[in-house]
Amino acid sequence: MSHISLVIKRYTELMKILTLLSTLFLASCASNKLPPLEKVKSVDIQRFMGRWYVIANIPTFIEKNATHGIENYSWNEKEQRIDVFFTQIKDGEKKEYTQKAWVHDPSGNEWKIQFFWPLKFSYLVLDLAQDYSWTVVGVPNRDYVWIMSREKTMDEKTYSEIVSRLKDQHYDVSQIQKVKQD
C-alpha cells in the first residue's frame, strides 16, 4: 500500500471516529424524558479489569457488520485510569482502537471514556454478574449498549434475561445485534 493510500485510509477512519463522537456528544446534550438509567450499586474495578468478549450490542457505526469484538481493560496505576484496548474484525481486517477511561463515580459504576482528547463520554455499568462473568455497559441516552462476557459465548437464558432488563430500562431492544465470536 502506498504512503498516500495509507494516509487516506487513516484520515477516513479518523473522520468516522469524529462523526461518532459528535453524534454521541449531541445526543448527550439532547433532552431525554426517560428516567435515568439504573446502574449496578458498585463495581470492584480490579475484578472488572481484563478481557471481555462483546456478545451483543447496539452498534456504533464503527461496529456495524463487525465480528469478534473484544474489550481489554487494564488499570494504569501511574495515571489512575483504565486503559482500554478494543479489537474487532471488519471487512476481513482486524481493527484496533485504544481509549482511556476514568472512574467518575466512587461506586465504580460510571466512567468517563475518551476516544481522543478533549472529549469524554459517560460509560455506565448497567448490569453485572456477581462473579463478574458477564456485564452490560451503556450510555445515558440509550443509543448504544454492549453485552459482554468473559467467555466467547453466553447461554441463551442469561442473554434473554439481560435483554429483558434492558427493555425494562427503556432500551429499544430490537436494535440489539449479536456479535459473532468463534
NUDO-808947 format. One line per field, with one value per residue: residue number from 0; residue in one letter; x, y, z of N, C-alpha, C in turn. Coordinates in nm, 2 decimals, decimal comma. Example, Ala and Ser with C-alpha at 12.3 -4.5 7.8 and 13.67 -1.06 7.14 Angstrom:
REM NUDO-808947
i 0 1
aa A S
n_c1 1,32 1,28
n_c2 -0,57 -0,22
n_c3 0,78 0,71
ca_c1 1,23 1,37
ca_c2 -0,45 -0,11
ca_c3 0,78 0,71
c_c1 1,32 1,29
c_c2 -0,33 0,00
c_c3 0,78 0,79
This chain:
REM NUDO-808947
i 0 1 2 3 4 5 6 7 8 9 10 11 12 13 14 15 16 17 18 19 20 21 22 23 24 25 26 27 28 29 30 31 32 33 34 35 36 37 38 39 40 41 42 43 44 45 46 47 48 49 50 51 52 53 54 55 56 57 58 59 60 61 62 63 64 65 66 67 68 69 70 71 72 73 74 75 76 77 78 79 80 81 82 83 84 85 86 87 88 89 90 91 92 93 94 95 96 97 98 99 100 101 102 103 104 105 106 107 108 109 110 111 112 113 114 115 116 117 118 119 120 121 122 123 124 125 126 127 128 129 130 131 132 133 134 135 136 137 138 139 140 141 142 143 144 145 146 147 148 149 150 151 152 153 154 155 156 157 158 159 160 161 162 163 164 165 166 167 168 169 170 171 172 173 174 175 176 177 178 179 180 181
aa M S H I S L V I K R Y T E L M K I L T L L S T L F L A S C A S N K L P P L E K V K S V D I Q R F M G R W Y V I A N I P T F I E K N A T H G I E N Y S W N E K E Q R I D V F F T Q I K D G E K K E Y T Q K A W V H D P S G N E W K I Q F F W P L K F S Y L V L D L A Q D Y S W T V V G V P N R D Y V W I M S R E K T M D E K T Y S E I V S R L K D Q H Y D V S Q I Q K V K Q D
n_c1 0,09 0,06 0,21 0,05 -0,21 -0,23 -0,23 -0,47 -0,65 -0,62 -0,71 -0,98 -1,07 -1,03 -1,21 -1,45 -1,45 -1,46 -1,71 -1,88 -1,82 -1,91 -2,18 -2,24 -2,19 -2,38 -2,61 -2,60 -2,65 -2,91 -3,24 -3,40 -3,68 -3,70 -3,66 -3,36 -3,10 -3,07 -2,80 -2,56 -2,50 -2,23 -1,90 -1,62 -1,33 -1,08 -1,15 -1,30 -1,13 -0,96 -1,02 -1,30 -1,55 -1,75 -2,07 -2,32 -2,47 -2,59 -2,49 -2,22 -2,14 -1,89 -1,88 -2,08 -2,17 -1,94 -1,73 -1,62 -1,56 -1,37 -1,31 -1,05 -0,95 -0,73 -0,59 -0,43 -0,20 -0,02 -0,13 -0,38 -0,61 -0,81 -0,69 -0,80 -0,84 -0,96 -1,06 -1,16 -1,30 -1,35 -1,48 -1,31 -1,07 -0,85 -0,92 -0,81 -0,84 -0,76 -0,83 -0,90 -1,01 -1,17 -1,26 -1,55 -1,74 -1,75 -1,85 -1,78 -1,94 -1,98 -1,81 -1,58 -1,51 -1,26 -1,21 -1,06 -0,86 -1,02 -1,25 -1,48 -1,70 -1,99 -2,00 -2,17 -2,21 -2,44 -2,54 -2,43 -2,28 -2,26 -2,03 -1,87 -1,87 -2,01 -2,12 -2,30 -2,29 -2,37 -2,48 -2,59 -2,80 -2,92 -2,86 -2,66 -2,54 -2,36 -2,33 -2,14 -1,91 -1,70 -1,63 -1,64 -1,90 -2,24 -2,49 -2,83 -3,04 -2,94 -2,87 -3,12 -3,25 -3,10 -3,15 -3,42 -3,42 -3,29 -3,49 -3,68 -3,55 -3,60 -3,46 -3,44 -3,48 -3,49 -3,30 -3,07 -2,79 -2,65 -2,30 -2,07 -1,86 -1,61
n_c2 -0,12 0,22 0,52 0,74 0,62 0,49 0,71 0,83 0,63 0,62 0,88 0,87 0,68 0,83 1,04 0,90 0,82 1,08 1,16 0,98 1,05 1,31 1,26 1,12 1,32 1,52 1,38 1,34 1,59 1,64 1,66 1,42 1,24 1,01 0,81 0,83 0,59 0,29 0,19 -0,06 -0,12 -0,11 -0,14 -0,35 -0,24 -0,36 -0,63 -0,61 -0,55 -0,68 -0,92 -0,89 -1,03 -0,91 -0,99 -0,90 -0,60 -0,26 -0,13 0,11 0,31 0,23 -0,03 -0,17 -0,45 -0,58 -0,83 -1,05 -0,88 -0,75 -0,62 -0,50 -0,43 -0,25 -0,16 0,14 0,23 0,44 0,66 0,66 0,55 0,38 0,18 0,12 -0,12 -0,20 -0,45 -0,57 -0,75 -0,63 -0,61 -0,81 -0,75 -0,69 -0,46 -0,21 -0,02 0,23 0,35 0,57 0,56 0,70 0,64 0,77 0,79 0,72 0,46 0,31 0,25 0,43 0,56 0,79 0,80 0,83 0,88 1,04 1,33 1,64 1,52 1,35 1,08 0,95 0,63 0,37 0,12 -0,11 -0,36 -0,65 -0,96 -1,14 -1,29 -1,17 -1,26 -1,18 -0,87 -0,56 -0,27 0,07 0,38 0,71 0,81 0,59 0,51 0,33 0,01 -0,25 -0,59 -0,80 -1,07 -1,29 -1,51 -1,65 -1,71 -1,70 -1,83 -1,89 -1,84 -1,66 -1,45 -1,38 -1,29 -1,07 -0,90 -0,86 -0,71 -0,48 -0,39 -0,32 -0,10 0,08 0,06 0,02 -0,27 -0,41 -0,32 -0,44 -0,64 -0,95 -1,04 -1,20 -1,45 -1,67
n_c3 0,00 -0,09 0,05 0,03 0,00 0,25 0,42 0,34 0,40 0,69 0,75 0,67 0,85 1,09 1,04 1,05 1,32 1,44 1,36 1,49 1,76 1,76 1,72 1,96 2,14 2,08 2,11 2,39 2,48 2,41 2,53 2,74 2,81 2,94 3,24 3,44 3,36 3,54 3,73 3,83 4,18 4,28 4,16 4,16 4,06 4,01 3,98 3,75 3,55 3,26 3,00 2,79 2,60 2,33 2,32 2,23 2,09 2,06 1,80 1,73 1,45 1,38 1,46 1,32 1,13 1,21 1,35 1,62 1,84 2,10 2,42 2,61 2,93 3,14 3,45 3,50 3,70 3,75 3,61 3,71 3,59 3,35 3,10 2,78 2,53 2,23 2,00 1,68 1,40 1,08 0,76 0,69 0,80 1,08 1,33 1,54 1,84 2,07 2,39 2,67 3,01 3,30 3,63 3,73 3,93 4,28 4,34 4,12 3,91 3,70 3,44 3,27 2,94 2,70 2,36 2,21 2,29 2,35 2,44 2,65 2,74 2,90 3,05 3,15 3,39 3,37 3,44 3,60 3,65 3,96 3,99 3,81 3,55 3,33 3,18 3,14 2,96 2,91 2,75 2,87 2,70 2,59 2,33 2,26 2,36 2,52 2,56 2,74 2,79 2,98 2,85 2,52 2,45 2,55 2,76 2,64 2,82 3,01 2,84 2,74 2,97 3,04 2,81 2,86 3,09 2,99 2,82 3,02 3,11 2,92 2,68 2,32 2,23 2,00 1,84 1,92 1,84 1,79 1,82 1,63 1,76 1,75
ca_c1 0,00 0,14 0,20 -0,07 -0,32 -0,23 -0,28 -0,62 -0,73 -0,62 -0,79 -1,11 -1,10 -1,04 -1,34 -1,56 -1,45 -1,51 -1,86 -1,93 -1,81 -2,00 -2,32 -2,26 -2,19 -2,50 -2,72 -2,59 -2,70 -3,05 -3,33 -3,45 -3,78 -3,70 -3,59 -3,22 -3,07 -3,03 -2,67 -2,53 -2,47 -2,09 -1,81 -1,48 -1,26 -0,98 -1,21 -1,36 -1,02 -0,93 -1,08 -1,45 -1,60 -1,87 -2,17 -2,42 -2,46 -2,65 -2,35 -2,19 -2,12 -1,76 -1,90 -2,17 -2,12 -1,81 -1,73 -1,50 -1,53 -1,31 -1,26 -0,95 -0,94 -0,62 -0,57 -0,30 -0,18 0,05 -0,22 -0,50 -0,71 -0,83 -0,65 -0,90 -0,79 -1,07 -1,03 -1,27 -1,28 -1,45 -1,44 -1,20 -0,94 -0,85 -0,92 -0,77 -0,87 -0,72 -0,91 -0,87 -1,13 -1,15 -1,37 -1,62 -1,82 -1,68 -1,90 -1,72 -2,04 -1,98 -1,67 -1,57 -1,43 -1,21 -1,16 -0,95 -0,87 -1,05 -1,39 -1,51 -1,84 -2,03 -1,99 -2,24 -2,22 -2,58 -2,57 -2,30 -2,29 -2,20 -1,90 -1,80 -1,86 -2,07 -2,16 -2,37 -2,24 -2,45 -2,46 -2,71 -2,92 -2,97 -2,83 -2,56 -2,52 -2,28 -2,35 -2,01 -1,89 -1,56 -1,62 -1,69 -2,04 -2,33 -2,61 -2,94 -3,13 -2,88 -2,88 -3,26 -3,28 -3,03 -3,23 -3,55 -3,39 -3,26 -3,62 -3,73 -3,48 -3,64 -3,38 -3,50 -3,40 -3,50 -3,17 -2,95 -2,74 -2,54 -2,17 -2,01 -1,74 -1,58
ca_c2 0,00 0,34 0,61 0,83 0,54 0,47 0,84 0,85 0,53 0,67 1,00 0,82 0,62 0,94 1,11 0,81 0,83 1,21 1,16 0,90 1,13 1,42 1,21 1,09 1,45 1,59 1,30 1,36 1,72 1,64 1,63 1,29 1,24 0,88 0,81 0,79 0,45 0,23 0,13 -0,15 -0,05 -0,09 -0,23 -0,37 -0,21 -0,46 -0,75 -0,57 -0,55 -0,80 -0,94 -0,90 -1,06 -0,85 -1,09 -0,83 -0,46 -0,17 -0,09 0,23 0,28 0,16 -0,17 -0,23 -0,55 -0,63 -0,95 -1,07 -0,76 -0,78 -0,51 -0,53 -0,32 -0,27 -0,05 0,22 0,28 0,56 0,76 0,64 0,54 0,25 0,18 0,03 -0,17 -0,27 -0,50 -0,63 -0,78 -0,57 -0,62 -0,91 -0,69 -0,66 -0,31 -0,19 0,12 0,25 0,46 0,59 0,58 0,74 0,61 0,90 0,78 0,63 0,33 0,24 0,22 0,53 0,60 0,88 0,74 0,92 0,82 1,13 1,45 1,65 1,48 1,24 1,04 0,86 0,49 0,32 -0,03 -0,12 -0,49 -0,72 -1,09 -1,14 -1,35 -1,09 -1,34 -1,10 -0,73 -0,48 -0,13 0,15 0,53 0,77 0,84 0,46 0,49 0,22 -0,08 -0,36 -0,71 -0,87 -1,19 -1,33 -1,62 -1,62 -1,74 -1,68 -1,92 -1,82 -1,79 -1,54 -1,34 -1,33 -1,22 -0,94 -0,82 -0,82 -0,60 -0,36 -0,34 -0,25 0,03 0,16 0,04 -0,03 -0,40 -0,45 -0,28 -0,52 -0,74 -1,05 -1,03 -1,33 -1,48 -1,81
ca_c3 0,00 -0,09 0,16 0,01 0,03 0,39 0,48 0,31 0,48 0,83 0,75 0,66 0,98 1,18 1,02 1,11 1,47 1,48 1,34 1,60 1,88 1,75 1,74 2,10 2,22 2,05 2,18 2,53 2,51 2,39 2,65 2,74 2,90 3,01 3,36 3,43 3,37 3,67 3,73 3,94 4,30 4,28 4,07 4,20 3,94 3,98 3,93 3,62 3,45 3,18 2,86 2,77 2,46 2,30 2,28 2,15 2,11 1,97 1,75 1,67 1,30 1,37 1,49 1,23 1,05 1,26 1,43 1,71 1,93 2,23 2,50 2,72 3,03 3,23 3,54 3,48 3,84 3,74 3,56 3,79 3,49 3,29 2,96 2,70 2,40 2,16 1,87 1,61 1,26 1,00 0,62 0,68 0,85 1,22 1,36 1,68 1,89 2,21 2,46 2,81 3,09 3,44 3,72 3,76 4,05 4,37 4,33 4,01 3,81 3,60 3,39 3,16 2,85 2,60 2,24 2,18 2,37 2,49 2,46 2,73 2,74 3,01 3,02 3,27 3,41 3,40 3,49 3,62 3,73 4,09 3,97 3,71 3,43 3,23 3,22 3,04 2,96 2,82 2,76 2,92 2,61 2,54 2,19 2,25 2,47 2,50 2,65 2,73 2,87 2,99 2,76 2,38 2,44 2,67 2,75 2,59 2,93 3,07 2,74 2,73 3,10 3,02 2,72 2,92 3,19 2,91 2,78 3,13 3,12 2,80 2,56 2,20 2,22 1,86 1,78 1,98 1,75 1,84 1,76 1,60 1,83 1,73
c_c1 0,09 0,12 0,08 -0,20 -0,34 -0,28 -0,43 -0,70 -0,73 -0,71 -0,94 -1,16 -1,12 -1,17 -1,46 -1,57 -1,50 -1,66 -1,93 -1,93 -1,90 -2,14 -2,34 -2,27 -2,33 -2,62 -2,72 -2,65 -2,85 -3,13 -3,38 -3,55 -3,79 -3,63 -3,44 -3,20 -3,03 -2,90 -2,65 -2,48 -2,32 -2,02 -1,67 -1,40 -1,15 -1,03 -1,27 -1,25 -1,01 -1,01 -1,23 -1,48 -1,73 -1,97 -2,28 -2,41 -2,57 -2,53 -2,34 -2,16 -1,98 -1,78 -2,00 -2,11 -1,98 -1,83 -1,61 -1,46 -1,48 -1,26 -1,16 -0,93 -0,82 -0,61 -0,43 -0,28 -0,12 -0,04 -0,35 -0,62 -0,72 -0,79 -0,74 -0,84 -0,90 -1,03 -1,16 -1,22 -1,39 -1,39 -1,31 -1,06 -0,96 -0,83 -0,89 -0,79 -0,83 -0,80 -0,86 -1,00 -1,09 -1,28 -1,43 -1,69 -1,75 -1,73 -1,84 -1,81 -2,05 -1,84 -1,69 -1,47 -1,39 -1,15 -1,04 -0,97 -0,94 -1,19 -1,39 -1,66 -1,86 -2,04 -2,05 -2,24 -2,36 -2,62 -2,44 -2,33 -2,21 -2,05 -1,82 -1,78 -1,92 -2,11 -2,24 -2,33 -2,32 -2,41 -2,59 -2,83 -2,97 -2,94 -2,74 -2,56 -2,43 -2,30 -2,22 -2,00 -1,74 -1,53 -1,68 -1,84 -2,11 -2,45 -2,73 -3,03 -3,07 -2,90 -3,02 -3,30 -3,22 -3,11 -3,36 -3,53 -3,36 -3,39 -3,69 -3,67 -3,50 -3,54 -3,47 -3,43 -3,41 -3,37 -3,05 -2,92 -2,64 -2,42 -2,11 -1,88 -1,72 -1,43
c_c2 0,12 0,43 0,69 0,75 0,51 0,60 0,86 0,75 0,58 0,79 0,96 0,76 0,73 1,01 1,03 0,82 0,97 1,22 1,09 0,99 1,25 1,38 1,18 1,22 1,52 1,51 1,32 1,50 1,73 1,60 1,49 1,28 1,10 0,90 0,78 0,64 0,41 0,16 0,03 -0,07 -0,02 -0,19 -0,23 -0,35 -0,31 -0,59 -0,73 -0,58 -0,68 -0,80 -0,96 -0,92 -0,99 -0,95 -1,03 -0,68 -0,39 -0,10 0,05 0,21 0,21 0,01 -0,24 -0,33 -0,60 -0,75 -0,95 -0,95 -0,80 -0,64 -0,56 -0,41 -0,35 -0,14 0,01 0,29 0,42 0,68 0,76 0,64 0,40 0,26 0,08 0,00 -0,25 -0,32 -0,56 -0,67 -0,72 -0,57 -0,71 -0,86 -0,66 -0,51 -0,30 -0,04 0,12 0,37 0,47 0,61 0,62 0,70 0,75 0,90 0,68 0,49 0,25 0,21 0,32 0,57 0,71 0,82 0,84 0,85 0,91 1,26 1,56 1,59 1,35 1,21 0,95 0,72 0,42 0,17 -0,05 -0,26 -0,56 -0,85 -1,08 -1,19 -1,28 -1,17 -1,28 -0,96 -0,67 -0,33 -0,05 0,30 0,59 0,78 0,71 0,43 0,36 0,14 -0,20 -0,47 -0,79 -0,98 -1,22 -1,45 -1,58 -1,64 -1,71 -1,77 -1,83 -1,76 -1,66 -1,42 -1,29 -1,25 -1,08 -0,85 -0,78 -0,71 -0,47 -0,31 -0,27 -0,12 0,12 0,16 -0,02 -0,16 -0,46 -0,41 -0,36 -0,63 -0,82 -1,03 -1,16 -1,34 -1,63 -1,84
c_c3 0,00 0,03 0,15 0,04 0,18 0,46 0,46 0,39 0,63 0,84 0,75 0,79 1,09 1,17 1,07 1,26 1,51 1,46 1,45 1,73 1,88 1,78 1,89 2,18 2,20 2,12 2,33 2,57 2,49 2,52 2,63 2,84 2,97 3,14 3,35 3,43 3,51 3,65 3,84 4,06 4,31 4,19 4,14 4,08 3,91 3,93 3,79 3,51 3,38 3,05 2,88 2,63 2,44 2,24 2,19 2,18 2,03 1,92 1,71 1,53 1,28 1,38 1,40 1,14 1,09 1,34 1,53 1,80 2,06 2,30 2,61 2,80 3,12 3,32 3,52 3,62 3,83 3,70 3,63 3,69 3,44 3,14 2,89 2,57 2,34 2,03 1,81 1,47 1,18 0,85 0,61 0,74 1,01 1,25 1,51 1,72 2,04 2,27 2,61 2,89 3,24 3,51 3,77 3,89 4,15 4,38 4,22 3,90 3,70 3,57 3,29 3,07 2,74 2,48 2,19 2,26 2,29 2,53 2,55 2,74 2,85 2,96 3,15 3,27 3,46 3,47 3,50 3,70 3,86 4,08 3,86 3,58 3,31 3,28 3,11 3,06 2,87 2,83 2,80 2,83 2,55 2,39 2,16 2,37 2,43 2,60 2,63 2,82 2,88 2,89 2,62 2,36 2,56 2,65 2,72 2,71 2,99 2,97 2,74 2,86 3,09 2,93 2,78 3,02 3,11 2,86 2,89 3,16 3,00 2,69 2,44 2,17 2,08 1,78 1,82 1,87 1,81 1,76 1,75 1,68 1,81 1,75
